[in-house]
Amino acid sequence: MGDKKREVGFEGTSSRERAITYLEALTASVRDGAVRVERDSKVVELEPGEFVTLEVKAKSKKDRQSLRLQLSWDNDRSKS
């Protein structure tokens, strides 16, 4: 994948159902071992390993709640 850092992301408001649909598509991509994220002309392709680190953070404040999910893994293909 090279040494060059590539990053693409987005943030926006959508319905809960639309967010669930997107998360389900991401879940299927992780399961298949090939994740592609696109935004405008930027593309990042990831190959999740057999073992991943999952981080879940939940926050609840007076007027706002949030749930943050993060998956990470080593790029070293020789371990898989």
NUNU-634640 format. One line per field, with one value per residue: y negated, x, z of N, C-alpha, C in turn. Coordinates in nm, 3 decimals. Layout:
! NUNU-634640
n_py = Y; ...
n_px = X; ...
n_pz = Z; ...
ca_py = Y; ...
ca_px = X; ...
ca_pz = Z; ...
c_py = Y; ...
c_px = X; ...
c_pz = Z; ...
END
This chain:
! NUNU-634640
n_py = 0.118; -0.113; -0.399; -0.644; -0.856; -0.825; -0.966; -0.987; -1.116; -1.189; -1.384; -1.426; -1.490; -1.252; -1.032; -0.794; -0.537; -0.550; -0.587; -0.343; -0.168; -0.245; -0.174; 0.102; 0.172; 0.105; 0.292; 0.533; 0.499; 0.499; 0.759; 0.897; 0.830; 0.614; 0.280; -0.013; -0.356; -0.648; -0.990; -1.260; -1.313; -1.164; -0.855; -0.580; -0.266; 0.017; 0.306; 0.503; 0.693; 1.033; 1.014; 0.752; 0.439; 0.319; 0.029; -0.128; -0.407; -0.575; -0.859; -1.068; -1.360; -1.645; -1.759; -1.615; -1.313; -1.061; -0.812; -0.650; -0.463; -0.268; -0.092; 0.080; 0.210; 0.405; 0.355; 0.557; 0.821; 1.072; 1.182; 1.268
n_px = 0.081; 0.216; 0.405; 0.289; 0.059; -0.285; -0.603; -0.949; -1.268; -1.588; -1.857; -2.182; -2.537; -2.793; -3.076; -3.152; -3.197; -3.071; -2.806; -2.766; -2.787; -2.556; -2.357; -2.401; -2.323; -2.052; -1.977; -2.016; -1.818; -1.584; -1.600; -1.564; -1.304; -1.217; -1.229; -1.360; -1.348; -1.491; -1.486; -1.579; -1.318; -1.140; -1.008; -0.980; -0.855; -0.884; -0.754; -0.866; -0.718; -0.706; -0.727; -0.849; -0.844; -1.088; -1.246; -1.470; -1.657; -1.874; -2.075; -2.264; -2.427; -2.593; -2.751; -2.681; -2.580; -2.336; -2.178; -1.889; -1.704; -1.419; -1.204; -0.899; -0.594; -0.298; -0.083; 0.081; 0.100; 0.210; 0.144; -0.113
n_pz = 0.000; 0.018; 0.150; 0.164; 0.322; 0.305; 0.314; 0.363; 0.432; 0.580; 0.713; 0.830; 0.851; 0.873; 0.828; 1.087; 0.985; 0.734; 0.814; 0.942; 0.724; 0.581; 0.769; 0.777; 0.517; 0.533; 0.727; 0.588; 0.393; 0.549; 0.646; 0.406; 0.357; 0.209; 0.191; 0.064; 0.052; -0.060; -0.157; -0.331; -0.549; -0.411; -0.294; -0.078; -0.024; 0.175; 0.342; 0.562; 0.824; 0.954; 1.228; 1.424; 1.598; 1.805; 1.903; 2.115; 2.202; 2.409; 2.477; 2.687; 2.726; 2.866; 2.654; 2.428; 2.266; 2.185; 1.983; 1.916; 1.691; 1.623; 1.413; 1.381; 1.240; 1.175; 0.894; 0.812; 0.614; 0.637; 0.881; 0.863
ca_py = 0.000; -0.227; -0.475; -0.770; -0.857; -0.862; -0.980; -1.042; -1.103; -1.282; -1.398; -1.491; -1.445; -1.167; -0.958; -0.678; -0.422; -0.566; -0.562; -0.198; -0.109; -0.270; -0.092; 0.241; 0.187; 0.108; 0.420; 0.635; 0.478; 0.548; 0.905; 0.944; 0.800; 0.507; 0.163; -0.126; -0.477; -0.751; -1.121; -1.342; -1.240; -1.092; -0.716; -0.502; -0.124; 0.081; 0.452; 0.543; 0.821; 1.132; 0.963; 0.608; 0.379; 0.247; -0.069; -0.184; -0.512; -0.632; -0.978; -1.123; -1.490; -1.696; -1.785; -1.546; -1.182; -1.018; -0.679; -0.653; -0.331; -0.271; 0.035; 0.064; 0.336; 0.393; 0.380; 0.667; 0.932; 1.199; 1.233; 1.319
ca_px = 0.000; 0.305; 0.427; 0.216; -0.065; -0.404; -0.714; -1.073; -1.373; -1.699; -1.943; -2.306; -2.656; -2.881; -3.171; -3.094; -3.201; -2.966; -2.679; -2.758; -2.758; -2.415; -2.277; -2.414; -2.238; -1.914; -1.959; -2.000; -1.687; -1.482; -1.613; -1.506; -1.161; -1.186; -1.310; -1.331; -1.417; -1.476; -1.547; -1.538; -1.219; -1.049; -1.042; -0.889; -0.889; -0.825; -0.762; -0.862; -0.656; -0.788; -0.748; -0.863; -0.868; -1.215; -1.259; -1.605; -1.669; -2.009; -2.083; -2.397; -2.429; -2.729; -2.826; -2.624; -2.519; -2.257; -2.120; -1.776; -1.648; -1.293; -1.137; -0.764; -0.522; -0.163; -0.074; 0.173; 0.026; 0.273; 0.083; -0.249
ca_pz = 0.000; 0.013; 0.272; 0.158; 0.398; 0.230; 0.407; 0.311; 0.531; 0.568; 0.830; 0.792; 0.918; 0.793; 0.911; 1.155; 0.893; 0.632; 0.882; 0.963; 0.593; 0.553; 0.859; 0.733; 0.398; 0.581; 0.795; 0.483; 0.330; 0.643; 0.645; 0.279; 0.356; 0.115; 0.220; -0.026; 0.095; -0.163; -0.136; -0.445; -0.629; -0.320; -0.269; 0.006; -0.021; 0.292; 0.348; 0.703; 0.855; 1.025; 1.364; 1.428; 1.728; 1.806; 2.011; 2.122; 2.302; 2.418; 2.561; 2.707; 2.793; 2.889; 2.531; 2.312; 2.289; 2.071; 1.981; 1.824; 1.665; 1.548; 1.385; 1.331; 1.223; 1.120; 0.751; 0.787; 0.555; 0.671; 1.003; 0.837
c_py = -0.126; -0.301; -0.604; -0.760; -0.904; -0.864; -1.040; -1.021; -1.200; -1.282; -1.470; -1.432; -1.363; -1.103; -0.842; -0.559; -0.430; -0.540; -0.413; -0.127; -0.126; -0.183; 0.056; 0.268; 0.190; 0.242; 0.532; 0.622; 0.528; 0.701; 0.964; 0.915; 0.692; 0.391; 0.049; -0.245; -0.586; -0.879; -1.212; -1.261; -1.162; -0.951; -0.655; -0.359; -0.058; 0.232; 0.496; 0.681; 0.914; 1.086; 0.811; 0.563; 0.296; 0.156; -0.129; -0.287; -0.567; -0.749; -1.021; -1.251; -1.534; -1.705; -1.709; -1.412; -1.145; -0.877; -0.680; -0.511; -0.346; -0.129; 0.003; 0.201; 0.308; 0.424; 0.500; 0.792; 1.068; 1.262; 1.298; 1.455
c_px = 0.086; 0.312; 0.347; 0.083; -0.179; -0.520; -0.833; -1.180; -1.485; -1.778; -2.069; -2.422; -2.741; -2.983; -3.098; -3.090; -3.094; -2.828; -2.659; -2.724; -2.611; -2.325; -2.285; -2.329; -2.091; -1.882; -1.936; -1.864; -1.574; -1.482; -1.548; -1.358; -1.122; -1.283; -1.264; -1.416; -1.386; -1.545; -1.492; -1.437; -1.121; -1.100; -0.936; -0.942; -0.813; -0.846; -0.752; -0.800; -0.753; -0.821; -0.749; -0.879; -0.995; -1.219; -1.399; -1.607; -1.811; -2.004; -2.228; -2.385; -2.573; -2.810; -2.774; -2.565; -2.438; -2.203; -2.011; -1.718; -1.519; -1.240; -0.997; -0.698; -0.385; -0.167; 0.012; 0.095; 0.085; 0.213; -0.052; -0.248
c_pz = 0.000; 0.145; 0.276; 0.233; 0.308; 0.327; 0.335; 0.417; 0.503; 0.698; 0.784; 0.870; 0.823; 0.886; 0.978; 1.061; 0.785; 0.692; 0.905; 0.833; 0.557; 0.640; 0.821; 0.609; 0.438; 0.649; 0.693; 0.415; 0.419; 0.643; 0.520; 0.268; 0.257; 0.139; 0.128; 0.021; -0.009; -0.120; -0.245; -0.527; -0.542; -0.294; -0.178; 0.008; 0.093; 0.283; 0.494; 0.722; 0.927; 1.167; 1.360; 1.574; 1.715; 1.927; 2.003; 2.234; 2.295; 2.514; 2.569; 2.787; 2.804; 2.760; 2.409; 2.354; 2.165; 2.093; 1.875; 1.814; 1.586; 1.535; 1.337; 1.323; 1.164; 0.971; 0.717; 0.740; 0.593; 0.796; 0.977; 0.772
END
